[in-house]
Amino acid sequence: MTAAMREAVIDTSAIAANVRHLRRLTDSEVIAVVKADGYGHGAVRAAAAALEGGAARLGVADIGEALALRRGGIMAPILAWLHAPGAPFAEAAAAGVELGISSIEQLLQAAAAASGDRPVGVHLKLETGLSRNGIAPEDYRVAFSEAARLERIGRLRVIGLFSHLSNASADDDRRALRVFQDAVGAASVAGLAPPLRHIAATHAAIALPEARLGCVRIGIGIYGLSPFADRSSADLGLRPAMTLRAPVVAVRRVPAGQGVSYGYDYRTERETTLALVPLGYADGVPRHASGAGPVVIGGRRFTAAGRIAMDQFVVDVGDHGVSVGDEVVLFGDPTLGVPAADEWAAAAGTINYEIVTRIGPRVARRQVAS
């Protein structure tokens, strides 16, 4: 077992393989989404692995994330789509970052960031029913007309039209897709002919083929996790890329009736052995999974006993032989006999996206290529 106190092992080969698989499955250009530090996996390493797997572009939420990728040596096309007032469009444009545009005001700000004969690349984000950011339907006509004008005079290059789906139901997503397709038609009438249209993230890219449109934005899928409650990663042909683990740092034999952790929510039923794991909610292990989160120690499955604290939690291992330094795996690839991130999500009443994304900076990331 490594001497690291806390470790997330990131299999970059799995990320590359997942991208290759999803490219083949969707027969589409892949925009690999590496926002939020690559969903906790590390943005630069995730980006490099996704590009190795054949991703054509990268997607991030904001300009700061895009510029961090540039500083990390990633030179592929990057799209950033969520902007604070006064966001540094000029800095982004100078770095060749493509901007997602959600309003006419942002459109004009992007045009103002153009320099010399270098237009700013933009993707027009369209509101199609999710009620978040995006150009409102009543503004489509004016926005498309203005974007076409700015493109003609060399201030902008409209690379894509895009939106996002709710995944509430297939009917809801098809309704949003119809709104989007009508908007694509209106953009064409206004003189826009962007090479890319993208509305499908992992869920729709797999489950709603008509939403692929030749380009898909894949987030959770490239990390090997399923967006479906009833279909596992293995069902989808994906390999989870993150394994979260730590060593046992203390072992204690205690009598029946011994309280464990804060509040004594858990008391031992008989004489037993307790193992201490140095991971807690400061590291992203959800406190809501107290008493329910699964682990594997020495090939055997156990459950967190009592409350998960800020830095640690306890496992009741009964009479099984456990020693200081033994490896504890919280989650990883379930085909290898360890819990899935989905199980921690179920224990905490959340989703697998949150489980991996919230893993904190105290947890060392170690990259491997299987």
N, C-alpha and C positions, 0 to 999 in steps of 0.2 A: 504494500500500500504506500502511496506517495506520502511524503511528509507534509503536504499542503493541508492546512486546517480545513479548508472548504474548496471544492473544485468542481467546475463545470467543464466536462470534456466535450469539445466541439469537433465532430467528425465532418470535415469539409468535403470529403468524398461523398458523404450522404447528401449534402446540399447539391453538389454538382449532379449526382445521379438523379435526384428528385427533379431538378430542372430539365434534364434530358428526357425523363419519363413524361413530364407534363407537356413538354414541347411535342413529343410524339403523339400523346393522347389528344391534344387539342389541335394539332396541325396549325399552330399559330405562333406568331412572334411573342416572346415572353418579356414582359417588364417585371424584373425581380424586385420585390419591395423589401428594402433593407432599413426602413425607418426604425426609430426606437432602438438604436444600436443593434440593428439586425435582429429584432425581436429577442434581444438579450443574448444573442450568439456572437456579437461583435460585428459592427457594420462593415468594416473593411474586409475582414476575412470572409464574411458571408457574401459580400459583393464579388470578391475575387473568385470564390467558388461557383457562384451563380453564373458569372461570365464564362468560366471554364466549362460549365454545363450547357452553354449555348444561349444564355439570356442576351437579348439585344440591347436592353436598356435597364436602368435602375430607377426605382421610385423611392422617394423619401417624403416625409411630411413637410419639412421646412428647409429654408435656404441654409441655415446653420449646419444641418445634417449633410446637405449636399457639399458644402465647402469643406467639411471634415473629410469626406470621401476624397475630394481633390487633394487635400493635404496628405492623405494616406496613399496617394499614387494612383488612384482610380481615375482613368481618363475616359471611360465609356460615357455615352450619353446618360444624363441624370435628369429626372423630372422631379421638381419640388412643387407642392400644390396648396400648402396652407400657409398663409402669410399674415403677420401682424401688421397693424398700421405702420407705415413708414419702413417696411421691410427693405433690406439692401438689394434692390433689383439691379442696380448698376454693378455691384460687386459680383452678383450672381451671373449677370450677363457677361462680364469680363472673364469669368471662369467657365463660360460655355454651358451654364446650367439652364435647362429648359424650365419655363415657369408655367405652372397651372394657373389659369386666369378665371376668377369667379365673379368679376364685375366689370362694368365699363370703366370704372375708375382705375382698376388694376390694369386693364388693357392699355389705358393712356400712360400709366406709370411705366409699364414695360416698354412702350414705344419710346418714352423719354430716356430710357436707359441705353438705347442703341447708340453706338459710336461709329463714326466714319461710315464705311460701307458694310458694316457688320450688323445685320438685323438680329433682334432678340428672338430666339425660338420659344414659341408658346403652344400650350395645349389649352383649348377653351373648355372649362369645366361647366357642364350644364346641369341645372337642377331638374331632376326628372321624378321627384317624389320622395326623396329621403329627408327633405327639409333641413339640410345642412348647408354647406357652402355650394356655390354654383350660380351661374347666370340664370336669373329668373326667366321663365317662359315668356313673360310679357316684354322682356328686354332682348330676346333672341334677335329679332329683326335688326334693331339698332346696333347691337353688338357685332353681329355678323357683317353688317354693312361697313362699320367702322374698322373692323379687323381686316376686311378686304381692302379698304382704302389704305390702311397703314402698311399692308403687305405690298401693295402696288408701288408705294413710294419708298420701299426698302427699309422701313423701320421695324417690321415684324416678319417672322416666318411662321405661319400657322402649321405646326407639325401634326397636331392631333385635335380631335374632339373626344371628350370623355365624360363619363358619369360614374355613378356607383349604385349598386342594387341593395335592397333591404334584406334579401333572403328570408322574408316573412313567409312567402309561399311562391310556388311557380307562377300562379296567376298574377300576383303582385309584381313579380319580376318581369313577366311578359308585358304587363301594362306599362311599366317604366321603360322597357325596351322599345315599345311602340312610340312613346313620347320622344325617346332619343332618336329613333330612326326618322321620325318626322322632322326633328331639328336638323339632322344631317341633310335632309332634302332642302330645308330652308337655307342652310349654309351654302349649299351648292348653288341655289338660285342667286344668292348674294355674291357669288364669285369665288367662294372658298373651295379648295380641293385638297384638303390635308391628306397626307399618306396614311395616317393612323386614325383608327376609331377604337376606343376601348371602354368597356363598361363592366366586363366580367372579372371578378376576383376569383380566388380559388374555388369557392362554392359553386358559382355559376359556370366557371370554366369547365368544371367536371360535370355538373348536373343539368346544365341548360345549354346544349350545343349551339343553339341559334344565337346565343349572346356572345359567342367567341369573336366574331367580326374580324378574324385574322390577327387579332392582337389581344392578349390577356394580361392582367396584372396579377401576379402570383405572390402572395405573402406567406400565410401560414403553411401552405403546401410545400414551399421550398425547404422548410425546416423539418419536413417529414411528419407533420401533424395534420389530423383530419378536421375539417370544419363541420362535419356531420355528427350528430349524436348517435346515429345508428350504423356508422361505417368507420372501421378502424383505419389506422395508417396502413396496416398490412392489406386490408381490403382494397385500398386505393393504390397499392404498389409503391408506397412511400416508406422511407426509413427515417425515423427520428434522429436528429443530428446532435441533440444535447443529452448528456448523462450527468445528473447532479449527484455528487457523492461527497463523503467525508469519512474520517476515521472515528471509531469509538475512542473517546478520550478519557472515560472513566467507567469502571464496572463496580457495582455495589450489590452485595447480598443483603436482603432486607426481610423482615418477618411479615407474616400476614397482618393486614390492617395498616400498613405503612402508607401515609399520604405521599403523593407524587406531584411535584411542581406546584405553581401558585393555585391557591383556592382549594387544593386537595379534591379536585373534580374526579380524580382517579385514586382509589385506594387498592392496594394489593389484596387479592383474595386468599393467598397462601404465601408461604415463604418462597421467594423468587429472586431472580437476578435482574437488575436494572442496568441498562447501558446508556451512556450519555453521548449525544450527537451534537457537535458544535455548529449547528445551523439553526437559525431562528427567523423571526419575521423581519429583522433588520436585513437579512439576506434574501428576502422575498419568499420564504416559506410561510404560507398563509396561516395566520393564527386561527382562522375559521376551520382549519382542518385538524384542530386539536382533538385528540382521541380517535381520529379516523384516518389520518394520512398513513399510507403504507410504505414500508421499507423492506429491503432484503439485506440480511446479514448472513454471510456464510452459506448462501444458497437457500436460506429459510426466510419466509415472509413473516413480518411482524407489523404491529401498528403503533403509532405514536401514543404514548400513555400520558394522559393529563394534558395540561395546557402547553402549547408551543410558546416559548418565551422569546425575548428579543434576540438572544444569541445561541439558544440551545433548546433541545427537547430530549425527552427520556423515552426509551423503549423497554417494555417488559418482555424479556426473552425467556422467562420461565426457568427451566433447568438446563437449557441449551448452553453449551460451552461457548462463551464469547470473551474475547480478550481485548485489552487496550491495543489499538492499532488496526483492528479488524475493519475491513471496508464496509461502509453502510451506503447503499444505493437507494436514493429516494425515487428517482425515475430515470428512464432511458428508453431503449428499444425493447418493447415487451416480448418480441420474438426471441430475445436472449434471456428471458426468465426474470426480468426485473419489472417493477411497476411502470405503467405508462403515465405521462404527464396528465392524461385524461382522468386517471384515478385520483390524483391530487385535486384536480379541478372539481370532480364530483364530491370529494370529501369537503371541499371549501365552498361549494355552491357557486362555482364560477366556471370559466371556460379555459381550455388549454392554452389559448393565446396569452392569457394573463399569467398563467403559471410560469412560462418560460420568459416572458418579457420582463416580469418583475424581479428576476434574479439580480441581486444587487452587486455593487462594485467590490464589496469585500470578498466575493467569491472569485477566486482565480480562474481564468479561462485558459485551458490547455488545448491547443489545436492538435488533432491527429488526422491522418488520412488513411482510412482502412483499405 
